[in-house]
Amino acid sequence: MSDAAPDIEPELTDEEIHQQKAVRLAKRDRLNELGLGAYVVGVPITDTIGGVRTRFENLDIDEKSGETVALAGRIVFLRNTGKLCFATLQAGDGARIQAMVSLAEVGEESLALWKELTDLGDHLFVTGEVISSRRGELSVLVKEWRIASKALLPLPNMYTELNEESRMRSRYLDLIVREQARFVVRARATTNASLRETFASHGYVEVETPMLQTIHGGASARPFSTRSNAFDAELFLRIAPELFLKRAVVGGIDRIFEINRNFRNEGADSTHSPEFAMLEAYQAYGDYDQMADLTREMIENAAVAIAGSTVVTWADGSEYDFGGEWDRIDMYESLNAAAGTSFTPESPIEELAALAASEGVEVKLPTHGKYVEELWEHFVKGSLVRPTFVMNFPTDTSPLVRDHRSRAGVVEKWDLYVRGFELATGYSELVDPVIQRQRFVDQALLASQGDPEAMRLDEEFLRALEHGMPPTGGMGMGIDRLMMALTGLGIRETILFPLVK
């Protein structure tokens, strides 16, 4: 608590904001006229707010430390009361400390300038002795001060949360006001570092692949298109890095991964964003079981990195445990158990269509596999609470995946579900160029029938496969969705600057 309790004021109107900006512009001019500068090049900082709080956390009430510090922060609370003024300074990480500006320490002229020129939102440099106030508030008894950067617009109310639309459009204000917003940024950085550490421990190499591609591929998705003036050619923003990473495996980089940006010209909702971060990895002489083990290890390590254990606390205060055994269930078996059916990869499409119609499940451009997957989502998906690998998908929906080693009509693919949404996917990769070519031809047929997500035939990728690709396991995971699983937030809250209209 500050020595002076804050007053909670209503949000400013547009007219009031306009008036405040005019007043602050005049203060900017005044600072420049005085030669103080409204936007200085730098200030002689020797300490951080967080560091000072740690060093002097045991200071007794009304005790002086005898030590002088020099630090800076943004003014998030300000009260001027006669001969003693108070300001709360906030660092970028949210750490706060009180600055006390008294007539006895700074003199009459400096105190008058303080009252005239400082505002909420200004970046302020202070130097002075660290003390504990009469109320036990750790403070800097200011000896000298100066404005490091003048804020021309006021901060939002620091004691009421911004609405979601304001948070998305003005994330910089969200970061100033809300601790959770700052936490997510740092948690995401910690998570990415943890992923890289796990890969390094297994001998993986990180690479970068093109974001502009002449043929989009590696996933079933609608791309964004653009045009290159230099090449006079239509290009596509990457929907997945898969086909380039596999080229690298052909070239002998046996363990490879990329954390990248992907773009899909599709709908946006609580689990989808048109631009998103994706992790993909491939391991020569691996399969989908090994990639499932690696994925579990990565996620558990990330949870430990940000929460200290495999138990994470979500934004709503509930806990989720990534420890223990993760179930592996078969897609057909789990569908049959939930729906009371006996479907197999050989089941006639008419039987699947009849059940879909009776349940009100719509399937666009229906195939056997699309019916199975839509029915599975209808009957099973919502029941998955614990992390669960859903194994063995229909062949016709997985054009880049190897046929199952012992079961006809399915491929060695899993999807990982956490909190009821798909978090990651893994394959035993299809490396036979003859079968891969036929799969691409089948996809071209779907495209001709109006499927905008169907893959195109990629001759250069097929040529790479024809040089020989070793048996390989692969996996992909959305970084934004991983943050959703670790924090319990929606996808837009996990992205620093989400796309908004």
PALOVEX-735752 format. One line per 8 residues: for each residue x, y, z of C-alpha. Coordinates in steps of 0.2 Angstrom, whole numbers. Each point is the difference from the previous one (the first is absolute). Last residue first. Layout:
<rs>
X,Y,Z  ...
</rs>
This chain:
<rs>
-50,-29,-187  11,-9,13  16,-11,-3  8,-4,17  14,10,7  8,-10,14  -9,-16,-4  -5,-10,16
-16,10,3  -6,-2,-18  1,-19,2  -11,-1,15  7,-2,18  2,-16,11  19,5,2  10,-16,-4
-13,-7,-13  -3,17,-8  19,2,-1  1,-16,-9  -13,6,-11  10,16,-5  15,-11,-3  -10,-11,-12
8,-18,0  7,-10,-14  7,-18,0  11,-11,-11  7,-17,0  11,-6,-15  5,-15,-10  14,6,-10
-3,11,-16  7,-6,-16  4,11,-16  -17,-3,-6  -6,9,16  9,16,-6  -8,-2,-18  -17,-1,9
3,16,9  5,9,-16  -16,-7,-9  -12,7,13  -18,-6,-4  -11,12,8  -9,-3,17  -19,1,3
-6,14,11  -10,9,-13  -10,-16,-3  -11,4,-16  -1,-16,-9  16,4,-10  9,2,17  -6,-18,5
7,-7,-16  17,9,4  0,-8,17  -1,-17,-9  14,5,-11  10,5,15  -3,-17,8  5,-9,-16
17,10,1  2,-5,18  -3,-18,-4  14,0,-13  12,11,10  0,-12,15  5,11,15  -17,2,9
4,6,17  -5,-10,16  -10,15,6  -3,12,14  -13,13,4  -1,13,14  -12,10,11  -17,-5,-6
-14,6,12  -9,-8,14  11,6,14  14,-8,-8  -1,-11,-16  15,-7,-9  -3,-6,-17  8,-16,-6
5,-7,-17  6,-17,-6  -13,-2,-14  -16,-10,-2  -8,-10,-13  9,-16,3  7,-4,17  18,-7,3
13,13,-5  -13,14,-1  2,9,-16  13,14,1  -7,18,1  1,15,-12  -17,-2,-8  -9,-2,17
-19,2,-3  -2,-14,-12  10,-12,11  -12,0,15  9,4,17  10,-11,11  2,7,18  -8,13,11
13,5,13  -8,6,16  4,14,12  -13,-2,14  -17,8,-3  -7,-9,-16  -19,-1,1  -3,14,-13
10,-9,-14  -10,-16,1  -17,0,-8  0,15,-12  19,1,-3  0,-19,-4  -15,3,-12  10,14,-9
15,-11,-1  -9,-15,-6  -10,10,-13  16,8,-6  8,-17,-2  -14,-8,-10  -1,15,-12  -12,15,1
3,16,-10  -7,10,15  -5,-11,15  -15,6,11  -4,-9,16  -18,1,5  0,-16,10  -11,-10,-12
8,7,-15  17,-5,7  -6,-17,4  -7,-2,-18  16,7,-8  11,-13,9  -11,-14,-6  0,6,-18
19,2,1  1,-19,0  10,-7,15  18,-6,-6  10,11,12  -11,-7,14  -16,6,8  -8,-11,14
-12,12,8  -6,4,17  5,19,-2  13,2,14  8,-18,-1  -1,1,-19  9,17,0  13,-6,12
4,-16,-10  1,10,-16  11,13,6  11,-11,11  5,7,17  17,4,8  -2,6,18  13,11,8
7,-7,16  5,12,14  4,18,-1  -8,13,-10  -11,5,14  -13,14,-1  -4,12,14  -15,13,1
3,18,4  -10,7,-15  17,5,-9  6,-18,1  12,-7,14  12,-13,-7  5,-16,8  15,-8,-9
11,9,12  9,17,3  -13,9,-10  8,8,-15  15,-12,-3  -10,-15,8  -14,2,-13  13,1,-14
8,-16,6  -16,-9,0  -4,7,-18  16,-5,-7  0,-18,8  -17,-3,-6  5,5,-18  15,-11,1
-10,-15,5  -13,3,-14  15,2,-12  6,-17,5  -17,-8,-3  -2,9,-17  16,-7,-7  19,3,1
14,-5,-12  2,18,-5  -8,12,13  -10,15,-6  -6,15,9  -14,14,-2  -4,14,12  -13,12,-6
-4,19,4  -16,7,-7  -7,12,-13  -18,-3,-5  -4,-4,19  -10,-15,6  -4,-7,17  -13,14,6
-5,4,-17  7,6,-17  -5,-8,-16  11,-4,-15  14,7,-10  14,-9,9  17,8,4  15,-9,8
13,8,11  15,-11,5  8,-11,14  10,-12,-11  7,-17,4  13,-13,-7  7,-17,5  7,-9,-15
7,14,-10  6,-11,-14  -6,8,-16  -16,-10,0  -3,7,18  2,17,-7  -13,-3,-14  -11,-6,14
1,17,8  -5,8,-16  -15,-10,-2  -6,3,18  2,18,2  -19,3,1  -13,13,-7  14,10,-7
-5,16,-8  -3,-3,-19  8,7,-15  -6,5,-17  14,4,-12  8,15,-9  16,-5,8  5,18,6
-18,5,1  -4,-14,12  -19,-2,3  -10,-5,15  -11,-15,5  -7,-4,17  -2,-19,1  -16,-11,3
5,-15,11  4,-19,-1  18,0,5  18,-2,-6  -3,10,-16  -1,17,-9  9,0,-16  11,15,-5
4,3,18  3,16,10  3,-4,19  16,-10,-5  8,-12,12  11,4,16  10,-13,10  2,-7,17
11,-16,2  -6,-14,11  12,-10,11  -12,-6,13  6,12,14  -1,14,-13  -18,-4,-3  -4,1,18
9,17,2  -9,7,-15  -17,-4,7  6,7,17  5,17,-9  -17,0,-9  -9,-2,17  10,13,9
-4,13,-14  -18,-5,1  0,1,19  8,18,-1  -14,6,-12  -13,-9,10  5,8,16  0,18,-7
-18,-3,-5  -4,-8,17  6,15,9  -11,12,-9  1,19,-1  17,4,-9  -1,-16,-11  -19,4,-4
5,17,-6  13,-7,-12  -13,-12,-6  -11,14,-6  -11,-9,-13  -1,-17,9  -2,7,18  -12,13,-6
-11,-14,-8  1,-11,16  -5,14,12  13,9,10  1,-5,18  -5,13,13  13,7,13  13,7,-12
-13,11,-9  7,2,-17  16,10,-2  0,18,-6  7,6,-17  14,11,-2  12,-10,10  17,9,3
16,-11,0  14,1,12  -7,13,12  12,5,13  4,-3,18  12,4,14  0,-3,19  -15,-12,0
-3,-10,16  -2,-16,-10  -13,-11,8  -5,-17,8  -17,2,8  0,-4,18  -14,12,5  13,13,8
10,-2,-16  14,-12,-3  15,8,-7  12,-1,-15  10,16,-2  -1,10,-16  0,0,-19  -15,2,-11
-3,-3,-19  -18,2,-6  -9,-7,-15  -17,9,-1  -16,-10,0  -8,10,14  6,18,-1  15,11,5
3,18,-5  -8,13,12  0,-10,16  18,-6,-3  5,17,-6  -6,7,17  10,-13,10  16,4,-10
-2,19,4  -4,-3,18  14,-12,5  3,-18,-4  2,-8,17  -9,11,12  -14,4,-13  -4,-18,-1
-1,-12,-15  -4,-18,6  2,-13,-14  -9,-17,3  5,-16,-8  -7,-12,-12  4,-16,-9  -11,-2,-15
13,-8,-12  1,16,-10  4,10,16  -13,9,10  3,17,10  -13,5,13  0,18,3  -2,10,16
2,19,4  4,8,17  0,19,3  -18,2,-5  -8,-16,-6  4,-5,-18  -6,-18,-4  5,-11,-14
-3,-18,-4  6,-9,-16  16,10,-3  11,-11,-12  17,-5,7  18,5,3  14,-3,12  14,8,10
4,-7,17  7,8,16  3,-11,16  -2,5,18  -14,-12,1  -12,11,10  -13,-8,11  -18,6,2
-7,-18,0  15,-13,-1  10,-4,-15  -1,-19,-4  -4,2,-18  15,12,-3  10,-10,-13  -15,-9,-8
-10,17,-2  15,8,-7  3,-13,-13  -18,1,-6  1,18,-2  16,-1,-9  16,9,5  15,10,-7
-10,11,-12  9,15,-7  -13,7,-12  -1,-1,-19  -3,9,-16  -13,12,8  -18,2,-6  -9,15,8
17,9,1  6,9,16  5,16,-10  -13,10,9  -8,4,-17  0,-19,-4  -9,-4,16  -13,14,-3
-3,-7,-18  -4,-17,7  -11,8,14  -10,9,-14  -2,-17,-9  -6,-7,17  -14,13,1  -6,-3,-18
1,-19,3  -11,2,15  -13,10,-9  -1,-14,-14  -2,-13,13  -14,10,9  -9,1,-17  2,-19,-3
-7,-3,17  11,-6,14  -3,-16,10  -8,3,17  12,3,15  6,-12,13  9,11,13  16,-7,6
5,-1,18  15,11,5  14,-9,9  -1,-12,-14  -6,-18,3
</rs>
